[in-house]
Amino acid sequence: MERLRQRADFLAAASGIKVPVAAFVLPLPEEAHGVAGNVALVASGLYAARGLAVMWGSVEPFPLLVLIVLTVGVLFILPVALGGFFALGLADTWVDFRRRFASADSRRE
């Protein structure tokens, strides 16, 4: 069952990111390029949101002052942070950081 889930995740990642990006290389009508760009933008946003969720899960136990400083710092480097959140969200597809964080927290208690 886990193997099937990994294959489904891979197909979702491939169709969400690789296919629209490949559509820019292929000789397709201009409308297809617009649709592919929109699909890539939405998929990238979803992966960035997933990466932000992973990041929030790892920094949630920090004190409030540290969270405020981190939030302000991220706002200053937002384009770089969004790229990092995207990469973290894409990596979470296979590594499943949140489950690993949860199991580590349960072992500490």
N, C-alpha and C positions, 0 to 999 in steps of 0.2 A: 504493500500500500504506500509506503514511504517513497518507493521508486516511482510509482505513478504520480505522486504529488510533485516530485522533482521534475519529471518530464512535463507536467502541466505548467509548472512555474517557468520552465525553460521556454515552452511554446508561448506563454504570455509575454515573457521578456522579448522574445524574438519578434513577435507580431507587434508589440508596442513600440519598440525602438528600432530594431534592425530593418524591418520591412519599410517603414516610412523613410528612413535614411537611404536605403537602397533605391527607393523610388526617385530620388533626386539624380541618381547616376543613370538610370535607365531613360531611354528616349520615350517619354510619355507626354500626353497632352498637358498643357499648362494648368488645367483644372486639377489634374491628378497631383501635380506638384503642390498645389495649394491645400488639397485634402491631406496629402501625406505630411505636410508641414504642421497642419493643425493636429493630426493624430500624434505626431512626435511630440508636439508641445504639451498635449494633455497627458500622454504617457510619462513624459519627463516630470511634469508637475506632480503626478501621482507618486512616482518614485522619490521625488524630493520630499513630499509629505511623509512618506514612509520612513525616510531617513531621519526626518525631524522627530518623528515618533520614537525612533530608536534612540536618538540623542536625548530626548526628554526623559525617556525611561532610565537612562544612565546617570543623568544629572539631577533627577528629581529629589533625591535625599539631601542635596546640598542646602546650606542655609540660604535664606531669602536674599541677603545682600549679594552673595556670590551669583545667584541666579539673575539678579538685576544687572550686575556688571557683565555677565556673559551675554545677556540679551542686548545690551547697548553695544557691546563689542561686535556682535554678529551683525547688527544694523550697519555698522561702519564698513564691514567687509561683505556685504550681502551677496554680490555676484560670486565671490569665492566660496562663501558659505553655502549658497544654493548648489553649486557644483559638488561640494563635499557631501551635502545632504543627499543629492542625487546618487552619488557613488555609494554612499552608505545604504541607501534604500535598495539599490540594485544588488549590492552584496548581501543584504538581509534576505533576499529571495532564496539564496542557497545556504547561507550560514545560520540564519534565524537567531540573531543576536538577542532578541527579547526573551526567547525561551531559555537561552543560555544564561542571561542575567537573572531570570526568575529561578532557575535551578541553583545558581550560585547563592542567591539570597536565601533559599530554603535550607541550604547546607550550613549557612552561617548561623541560623537561628537555633 
